[in-house]
Amino acid sequence: MNLVEVVRWRLIRDRKAVALDYLFWLIVGLIVLVIGVSAIAILTGKGQGAVEYIKDLFKWS
């Protein structure tokens, strides 16, 4: 199965299944992002303050 066939197959599938598939990968991506930011925070010496560092990154103000 090549890439074009995979894309066609996904587009033909039920729309709800496609939406759930994208939602799943969005959640996985967010988890990877949080783990990556935590690892960077720990490696840069933030250590215990990794959670606060993540909170600071996502502050709107």
N, CA, C and O atoms as CSV, one atom per row, in Angstrom:
chain,resi,resn,atom,element,x,y,z
A,1,MET,N,N,0.845,-1.173,0.000
A,1,MET,CA,C,0.000,0.000,0.000
A,1,MET,C,C,0.898,1.246,0.000
A,1,MET,O,O,1.689,1.441,0.923
A,2,ASN,N,N,0.778,2.065,-1.006
A,2,ASN,CA,C,1.598,3.275,-1.034
A,2,ASN,C,C,0.859,4.434,-0.363
A,2,ASN,O,O,-0.274,4.284,0.095
A,3,LEU,N,N,1.513,5.571,-0.318
A,3,LEU,CA,C,0.964,6.718,0.405
A,3,LEU,C,C,-0.365,7.195,-0.179
A,3,LEU,O,O,-1.282,7.535,0.568
A,4,VAL,N,N,-0.475,7.222,-1.498
A,4,VAL,CA,C,-1.714,7.684,-2.139
A,4,VAL,C,C,-2.875,6.764,-1.784
A,4,VAL,O,O,-3.980,7.234,-1.512
A,5,GLU,N,N,-2.634,5.468,-1.786
A,5,GLU,CA,C,-3.690,4.516,-1.433
A,5,GLU,C,C,-4.116,4.683,0.020
A,5,GLU,O,O,-5.300,4.585,0.342
A,6,VAL,N,N,-3.150,4.935,0.890
A,6,VAL,CA,C,-3.470,5.133,2.309
A,6,VAL,C,C,-4.338,6.374,2.483
A,6,VAL,O,O,-5.323,6.349,3.222
A,7,VAL,N,N,-3.972,7.467,1.798
A,7,VAL,CA,C,-4.759,8.705,1.905
A,7,VAL,C,C,-6.165,8.495,1.361
A,7,VAL,O,O,-7.136,8.931,1.980
A,8,ARG,N,N,-6.290,7.838,0.220
A,8,ARG,CA,C,-7.624,7.563,-0.340
A,8,ARG,C,C,-8.445,6.712,0.612
A,8,ARG,O,O,-9.627,6.979,0.829
A,9,TRP,N,N,-7.822,5.688,1.181
A,9,TRP,CA,C,-8.524,4.798,2.102
A,9,TRP,C,C,-9.028,5.572,3.310
A,9,TRP,O,O,-10.149,5.350,3.768
A,10,ARG,N,N,-8.204,6.483,3.830
A,10,ARG,CA,C,-8.625,7.273,4.993
A,10,ARG,C,C,-9.753,8.227,4.642
A,10,ARG,O,O,-10.647,8.456,5.457
A,11,LEU,N,N,-9.722,8.785,3.442
A,11,LEU,CA,C,-10.781,9.710,3.045
A,11,LEU,C,C,-12.101,8.988,2.796
A,11,LEU,O,O,-13.170,9.561,3.004
A,12,ILE,N,N,-12.035,7.747,2.356
A,12,ILE,CA,C,-13.245,6.982,2.066
A,12,ILE,C,C,-13.873,6.450,3.358
A,12,ILE,O,O,-15.085,6.247,3.429
A,13,ARG,N,N,-13.042,6.229,4.371
A,13,ARG,CA,C,-13.565,5.700,5.632
A,13,ARG,C,C,-14.633,6.609,6.214
A,13,ARG,O,O,-14.827,7.741,5.771
A,14,ASP,N,N,-15.304,6.094,7.195
A,14,ASP,CA,C,-16.326,6.864,7.906
A,14,ASP,C,C,-15.724,8.144,8.477
A,14,ASP,O,O,-14.641,8.111,9.061
A,15,ARG,N,N,-16.408,9.257,8.315
A,15,ARG,CA,C,-15.900,10.561,8.775
A,15,ARG,C,C,-15.658,10.581,10.286
A,15,ARG,O,O,-14.708,11.205,10.759
A,16,LYS,N,N,-16.509,9.907,11.026
A,16,LYS,CA,C,-16.345,9.885,12.476
A,16,LYS,C,C,-15.048,9.177,12.856
A,16,LYS,O,O,-14.342,9.612,13.766
A,17,ALA,N,N,-14.740,8.103,12.169
A,17,ALA,CA,C,-13.504,7.375,12.440
A,17,ALA,C,C,-12.288,8.234,12.107
A,17,ALA,O,O,-11.289,8.206,12.825
A,18,VAL,N,N,-12.374,8.994,11.023
A,18,VAL,CA,C,-11.273,9.878,10.650
A,18,VAL,C,C,-11.090,10.958,11.708
A,18,VAL,O,O,-9.962,11.273,12.088
A,19,ALA,N,N,-12.200,11.530,12.188
A,19,ALA,CA,C,-12.125,12.561,13.224
A,19,ALA,C,C,-11.516,11.998,14.504
A,19,ALA,O,O,-10.701,12.662,15.144
A,20,LEU,N,N,-11.900,10.790,14.881
A,20,LEU,CA,C,-11.333,10.171,16.077
A,20,LEU,C,C,-9.859,9.872,15.888
A,20,LEU,O,O,-9.075,9.984,16.831
A,21,ASP,N,N,-9.473,9.490,14.672
A,21,ASP,CA,C,-8.075,9.218,14.370
A,21,ASP,C,C,-7.242,10.483,14.544
A,21,ASP,O,O,-6.177,10.449,15.162
A,22,TYR,N,N,-7.725,11.599,14.001
A,22,TYR,CA,C,-7.003,12.863,14.142
A,22,TYR,C,C,-6.980,13.327,15.594
A,22,TYR,O,O,-5.968,13.854,16.057
A,23,LEU,N,N,-8.072,13.141,16.310
A,23,LEU,CA,C,-8.123,13.506,17.723
A,23,LEU,C,C,-7.098,12.705,18.520
A,23,LEU,O,O,-6.412,13.250,19.384
A,24,PHE,N,N,-6.997,11.412,18.228
A,24,PHE,CA,C,-6.025,10.558,18.895
A,24,PHE,C,C,-4.608,11.084,18.677
A,24,PHE,O,O,-3.831,11.194,19.625
A,25,TRP,N,N,-4.272,11.408,17.423
A,25,TRP,CA,C,-2.916,11.882,17.130
A,25,TRP,C,C,-2.666,13.264,17.714
A,25,TRP,O,O,-1.527,13.592,18.047
A,26,LEU,N,N,-3.700,14.075,17.844
A,26,LEU,CA,C,-3.550,15.377,18.494
A,26,LEU,C,C,-3.197,15.196,19.968
A,26,LEU,O,O,-2.318,15.880,20.491
A,27,ILE,N,N,-3.884,14.276,20.631
A,27,ILE,CA,C,-3.604,13.996,22.038
A,27,ILE,C,C,-2.200,13.434,22.198
A,27,ILE,O,O,-1.470,13.835,23.105
A,28,VAL,N,N,-1.816,12.509,21.326
A,28,VAL,CA,C,-0.464,11.946,21.376
A,28,VAL,C,C,0.570,13.058,21.185
A,28,VAL,O,O,1.581,13.097,21.887
A,29,GLY,N,N,0.316,13.954,20.242
A,29,GLY,CA,C,1.236,15.065,20.002
A,29,GLY,C,C,1.380,15.969,21.210
A,29,GLY,O,O,2.485,16.405,21.533
A,30,LEU,N,N,0.273,16.255,21.880
A,30,LEU,CA,C,0.332,17.096,23.080
A,30,LEU,C,C,1.108,16.417,24.206
A,30,LEU,O,O,1.861,17.069,24.929
A,31,ILE,N,N,0.920,15.111,24.350
A,31,ILE,CA,C,1.661,14.366,25.374
A,31,ILE,C,C,3.155,14.408,25.072
A,31,ILE,O,O,3.967,14.627,25.971
A,32,VAL,N,N,3.518,14.199,23.810
A,32,VAL,CA,C,4.927,14.253,23.417
A,32,VAL,C,C,5.493,15.649,23.659
A,32,VAL,O,O,6.633,15.790,24.100
A,33,LEU,N,N,4.700,16.679,23.373
A,33,LEU,CA,C,5.139,18.055,23.608
A,33,LEU,C,C,5.418,18.296,25.089
A,33,LEU,O,O,6.443,18.880,25.441
A,34,VAL,N,N,4.519,17.855,25.949
A,34,VAL,CA,C,4.704,18.049,27.391
A,34,VAL,C,C,5.929,17.285,27.881
A,34,VAL,O,O,6.703,17.808,28.683
A,35,ILE,N,N,6.112,16.055,27.410
A,35,ILE,CA,C,7.286,15.276,27.810
A,35,ILE,C,C,8.562,15.948,27.307
A,35,ILE,O,O,9.557,16.017,28.028
A,36,GLY,N,N,8.529,16.439,26.077
A,36,GLY,CA,C,9.701,17.119,25.523
A,36,GLY,C,C,10.047,18.375,26.291
A,36,GLY,O,O,11.217,18.617,26.590
A,37,VAL,N,N,9.046,19.181,26.617
A,37,VAL,CA,C,9.292,20.411,27.379
A,37,VAL,C,C,9.807,20.073,28.774
A,37,VAL,O,O,10.686,20.759,29.295
A,38,SER,N,N,9.268,19.026,29.375
A,38,SER,CA,C,9.747,18.611,30.694
A,38,SER,C,C,11.203,18.172,30.632
A,38,SER,O,O,12.001,18.513,31.505
A,39,ALA,N,N,11.542,17.413,29.595
A,39,ALA,CA,C,12.926,16.961,29.435
A,39,ALA,C,C,13.863,18.146,29.235
A,39,ALA,O,O,14.948,18.186,29.816
A,40,ILE,N,N,13.451,19.109,28.420
A,40,ILE,CA,C,14.275,20.303,28.207
A,40,ILE,C,C,14.421,21.080,29.509
A,40,ILE,O,O,15.506,21.568,29.827
A,41,ALA,N,N,13.332,21.194,30.259
A,41,ALA,CA,C,13.384,21.921,31.529
A,41,ALA,C,C,14.347,21.253,32.500
A,41,ALA,O,O,15.107,21.930,33.192
A,42,ILE,N,N,14.316,19.939,32.551
A,42,ILE,CA,C,15.207,19.211,33.459
A,42,ILE,C,C,16.653,19.331,32.985
A,42,ILE,O,O,17.556,19.542,33.795
A,43,LEU,N,N,16.876,19.198,31.676
A,43,LEU,CA,C,18.238,19.264,31.144
A,43,LEU,C,C,18.834,20.663,31.238
A,43,LEU,O,O,20.054,20.804,31.313
A,44,THR,N,N,18.007,21.687,31.236
A,44,THR,CA,C,18.528,23.050,31.334
A,44,THR,C,C,18.689,23.492,32.779
A,44,THR,O,O,19.042,24.642,33.041
A,45,GLY,N,N,18.437,22.594,33.714
A,45,GLY,CA,C,18.678,22.913,35.114
A,45,GLY,C,C,17.454,23.382,35.873
A,45,GLY,O,O,17.570,23.770,37.036
A,46,LYS,N,N,16.289,23.359,35.255
A,46,LYS,CA,C,15.088,23.786,35.972
A,46,LYS,C,C,14.706,22.747,37.028
A,46,LYS,O,O,14.171,23.085,38.084
A,47,GLY,N,N,14.989,21.481,36.726
A,47,GLY,CA,C,14.778,20.399,37.686
A,47,GLY,C,C,13.377,20.342,38.249
A,47,GLY,O,O,12.427,19.999,37.546
A,48,GLN,N,N,13.251,20.678,39.522
A,48,GLN,CA,C,11.973,20.600,40.216
A,48,GLN,C,C,10.949,21.571,39.648
A,48,GLN,O,O,9.746,21.356,39.799
A,49,GLY,N,N,11.401,22.623,39.004
A,49,GLY,CA,C,10.488,23.632,38.494
A,49,GLY,C,C,9.972,23.342,37.098
A,49,GLY,O,O,9.488,24.251,36.424
A,50,ALA,N,N,10.062,22.097,36.646
A,50,ALA,CA,C,9.638,21.754,35.285
A,50,ALA,C,C,8.149,22.027,35.078
A,50,ALA,O,O,7.749,22.494,34.011
A,51,VAL,N,N,7.339,21.746,36.072
A,51,VAL,CA,C,5.900,21.968,35.937
A,51,VAL,C,C,5.610,23.465,35.826
A,51,VAL,O,O,4.784,23.882,35.014
A,52,GLU,N,N,6.280,24.258,36.631
A,52,GLU,CA,C,6.098,25.708,36.554
A,52,GLU,C,C,6.592,26.242,35.213
A,52,GLU,O,O,6.003,27.167,34.653
A,53,TYR,N,N,7.674,25.658,34.701
A,53,TYR,CA,C,8.218,26.058,33.403
A,53,TYR,C,C,7.194,25.807,32.298
A,53,TYR,O,O,7.015,26.644,31.413
A,54,ILE,N,N,6.521,24.655,32.348
A,54,ILE,CA,C,5.485,24.336,31.358
A,54,ILE,C,C,4.316,25.311,31.505
A,54,ILE,O,O,3.785,25.800,30.508
A,55,LYS,N,N,3.920,25.591,32.740
A,55,LYS,CA,C,2.830,26.538,32.965
A,55,LYS,C,C,3.183,27.914,32.410
A,55,LYS,O,O,2.333,28.581,31.819
A,56,ASP,N,N,4.427,28.341,32.596
A,56,ASP,CA,C,4.861,29.645,32.081
A,56,ASP,C,C,4.811,29.683,30.560
A,56,ASP,O,O,4.482,30.717,29.979
A,57,LEU,N,N,5.132,28.574,29.909
A,57,LEU,CA,C,5.094,28.523,28.444
A,57,LEU,C,C,3.681,28.710,27.910
A,57,LEU,O,O,3.488,29.312,26.854
A,58,PHE,N,N,2.689,28.192,28.641
A,58,PHE,CA,C,1.314,28.218,28.158
A,58,PHE,C,C,0.491,29.378,28.718
A,58,PHE,O,O,-0.723,29.423,28.519
A,59,LYS,N,N,1.134,30.312,29.414
A,59,LYS,CA,C,0.416,31.484,29.918
A,59,LYS,C,C,0.054,32.388,28.755
A,59,LYS,O,O,0.859,32.596,27.847
A,60,TRP,N,N,-1.148,32.919,28.784
A,60,TRP,CA,C,-1.612,33.792,27.702
A,60,TRP,C,C,-1.172,35.226,27.917
A,60,TRP,O,O,-1.024,35.985,26.959
A,61,SER,N,N,-0.963,35.600,29.168
A,61,SER,CA,C,-0.611,37.000,29.433
A,61,SER,C,C,0.869,37.152,29.703
A,61,SER,O,O,1.341,38.262,29.945
